[in-house]
Amino acid sequence: MKKKILIIIFVLTFVLISGCNYNIQKNGWPKKIKIGTIRVANDKTVADKLNIFKNIFSKKGIDVELIFFDSGTSANIAFSSGAIDFAEMGYTNSVVALSRGIDVELIWIHDVLGENEALVAQKGRNINNIKDLRGKKIATPFASTSHLSLVKALELNGISKHDVTLLDMNTVDIVAAWKRGDIDAAYSWEPTLSDLKKTGNVLITSKDLAKKGITTVNIDLVNKNFSKKYPELVYDYILALSKAGSIYKTNPEKAIKAASESLRITESEAKSQMNGSMWLTRRELLSNDYFGTSKKPGNFVNVFYDTGRFLHDERKIKKVPSIEEIKKFINPIYIERSLEME
């Protein structure tokens, strides 16, 4: 009997030890990298479809799995459970991640949002401008870049959030509510935005707001357990995104075709989405306007802090991250090292 118990304990111990290392190759690299993404035509979409990720990571025997999320809220949940290594989201959700102590860091800006996010009103409801939204029902995913932009757009037109009914909906539910006629307006991003525009009027875009000093971006986070263990793979990841961005700048037709095939949309739709935002190079990201450098943080620290205050006022976070916390959270070292590797 004792012998049987000892055998069982040995087997269970072996399984547990093996299970802890199930994702590690003999060469020390992980077998697979899990990358969270949203359905947006950007550098990550291009890098995946053109096999840039695959070509870079396969040299180390690593497979790449893309996991789609409807919002940064879902991606943050996945980060909290350790289910993903990287994830893309609107930067407002990265503020939420920092405030809640999720063990991640910010490493990349995919694009500065422009005409690919907008506030749209239903046709036939006498809504010709933002001031006509008083007393109306407006949907947006809360704690998203669209949520921030919506509230700022209302404020710029003298409308308080108490003057309207704000509804927290994910993008799928927004489209469904729109078609039922349950909502009067919505602030959202592509591809949802294209559905809304078919029967709606655009009142303001994130590009319009950017001209007024309200800048919003899509960013990428990395799990810090992963980045501490595999910093070289984070450099590779940055390099892949940079290569995709370069293809878009030098051969836009190729990038647009890749994005359209990946997202199963027309090339015209992909082109519209991609032209509606601004893609930054690594050196632009290291400028004072954005990340700055590891020695001299840039202005994005202040944008991040102000957004934290907004989310706190909206009761989406309990604590506003400090400037020092934000400086540690935004980590340009991976971009710097990727440039050194070339």
Sequence and secondary structure as in RCSB ss.txt:
>XXXX:A:sequence
MKKKILIIIFVLTFVLISGCNYNIQKNGWPKKIKIGTIRVANDKTVADKLNIFKNIFSKKGIDVELIFFDSGTSA
NIAFSSGAIDFAEMGYTNSVVALSRGIDVELIWIHDVLGENEALVAQKGRNINNIKDLRGKKIATPFASTSHLSL
VKALELNGISKHDVTLLDMNTVDIVAAWKRGDIDAAYSWEPTLSDLKKTGNVLITSKDLAKKGITTVNIDLVNKN
FSKKYPELVYDYILALSKAGSIYKTNPEKAIKAASESLRITESEAKSQMNGSMWLTRRELLSNDYFGTSKKPGNF
VNVFYDTGRFLHDERKIKKVPSIEEIKKFINPIYIERSLEME
>XXXX:A:secstr
 HHHHHHHHHHHHHHHHHHHTTTB TTSSBSEEEEEE S  SHHHHHHHTTHHHHHHGGGT EEEEEE SSHHHH
HHHHHTT  SEEEEEHHHHHHHHHTT SEEEEEEEEE STTEEEEEETTSS  SGGGGTT EEEE TTSHHHHHH
HHHHHHTT  GGGSEEEE  HHHHHHHHHHT  SEEEEETTHHHHHHTTEEEEEEHHHHHHTT   EEEEEEEHH
HHHH HHHHHHHHHHHHHHHHHHHH HHHHHHHHHHHHT  HHHHHHHHHTSB   HHHHTSTTTTB SSSB TH
HHHHHHHHHHHHHTTS SS   HHHHHHHB THHHHHHHHT 
